[in-house]
């Protein structure tokens, strides 16, 4: 069994913190709030190394919410065209549309 190096442990902790913060903020998005959507976009920009995890959080949240909330989440996603690779955004769109 291998142990994590301090650098690996720090990276894992940073990932967990970023995901926990993003998840909490995403769950607070209960109505169409431009300031809140902007804040989520900034959080995503600040945590680009964890883009895969953030996309997974958004997919999971999208699966749990009603159609009106999905519309708000799509407005958030539409602000990311210049932040995340188009290939990742397309994959997110495909998964969301399959729900």
Beta strands, then each sheet from edge to edge (+ up, - down):
end
